């Protein structure tokens, strides 16, 4: 029906059919398109965005891909051959700069201009590789190594950091840490607080002997009994709010309760990203409080900075643990790659 499909046209003239996710039967149509090998004629549109993210409209718009309704362009339908159209003609010779590693300007060497097309291809490859690993929760060692390699390749293409581009709502696509909850800056501070403290006894599955890693291993071992839903970060000019949805779901049974863990932090731009001062962690929208013995979940608010400072003074732990760094190693209008001081890697896709 009119409006059910969109024709995507890249600057290079490549085209692909995309299903409008708001129209009836869109999921079925998208599945049929993939089954028919749609990705074969979409060399620059990641299959993950077609299948699960409504063709990644934000990612595509941010990268200069025009969306046109088939009702408006009914005669311009992709061919059944499944092959991309020819590339657009190259610009005239006078418009093409000779390749070089640096450009000379007044005798001073400057870095080459940001290669938007190469960055878009690298973004697409990274997002595609993140498909099928449950945002990293089910990734194998080979999967993690591959994602780490692709993230490093994308980081090498990063333009100079503009911290204003960090503002918006970002959805977690991949975490190098098996526990997806660790994308919350609260746990970055928790790791920093316990830095240098060894676990009194090793816990199976822990990455090392650090106390924090062993605590996480205990939590991760409970994975079959809970599910992580949406994990987002909302960043404004001076604030970051992390939200992680948690559902209690015994194996083979429906969820029996859910809650949203929210961590808020003051955000100060730095040359490398953001310095975050953790303020408060709370449980919101919880239905767990309706379960026997869990009434305390109705309203939990944890003063992160005050609590960390008190524990640090009492137990001689790391001081100022509530101050952590968000290292923004790659930021575009659509994709963000960040790392922590402890080496964790997170990939986010812009939602708004």
Phi, psi and omega in degrees: 000158181304134180088351181284335183235154175230143175262119180265129180235120179274168178299333180277001178090003178285143183228154179206153178271132181233137180271134175291115185293346182271352182270155179302146175064019184297320181297317180296318179295318179297318179297319179296320179298317179293319180298330180277003178085032184303326183296343181293331178250023174233065187297344181243006178250115185297137180301328181298320182287328178291318188280324190233351185230033176057040181068016177055050187306319180296317179298317183289315179299320182295339183255018172078027178262125184277139176251121180234135180291140176297332178294330180274344188220049192295335182274356186250068186258142179302144181288160180285352183290340180073016180255145178291153176288167181296150178295150177297150181301147178291149178296161180300156184304325184290345180267356185256125177277142176295137182293141174199159180287327177222156176251141180268128178228106180061032178087352181255132179281133178235158180293150178296159181295154178299129181267094185297318182295316179295321179295320179297317177299318181292322175301312182300316181295320179293314180297320178300319183290337180282351180289141173086004180242018178051051179060020179107346183295328181249015183289140174277173177299322178293319177301313183296320179295321181293315179296319179299320179296314181293323177296318179296322178295321178291319179300327180293342180261005187295136173283171175305139186292128171245103187295341177294336178288347177286340183291139181137190178251126184240133179256136180292129177252326182204141174231133176287346179263130183303323177280105185297337178299340183284000171287346177285132179301340176305318183283337172295318178292322179298317177297319180294321180301318184266010181304131179088354179264128181268149177289137179294337178214139181292143178248128179305134179095347179291141181292329181203192184272001180298142182300317181299316181296326178287326174296316179297324180296323177296315180296316181295329180294340178273005184311321180297347184254002176213159178232139175265122178270228180297139175229109186232160171230127177251120185243129173245189185300328184221021183210148173229132176237120178258133178232127178233121181273130182236129176241134174275119186215096177300150181306130177077004182237157177290162179299140181253356179178158181214160175204165177240119177273119184243126176241132181240147184210144170289138184240126177240121180299142176229176178295336184253354182155246181224139167264125184250130173250106184296133181248308188209143172236132183216160176257124181239160174049041185273134170258357179295333182295344180278351180275150181304128176082000182243026180299335181293346179286352184298325184206091179245126174226126186244115179285089191306305184298312181298318181292316180296318179297319180295316179295322178298316180291322184286320188247011181056049177265181183301126177286157178055036182291343180282356176256116183230165183248130169262109183266104183273096186274343174204129178218125172235188177289349186232331188229144178227131173246125180229155177228160176253168177299333179276358176097002178291146181243133177227138175243127178238151174243137183293133175264319179217000000 
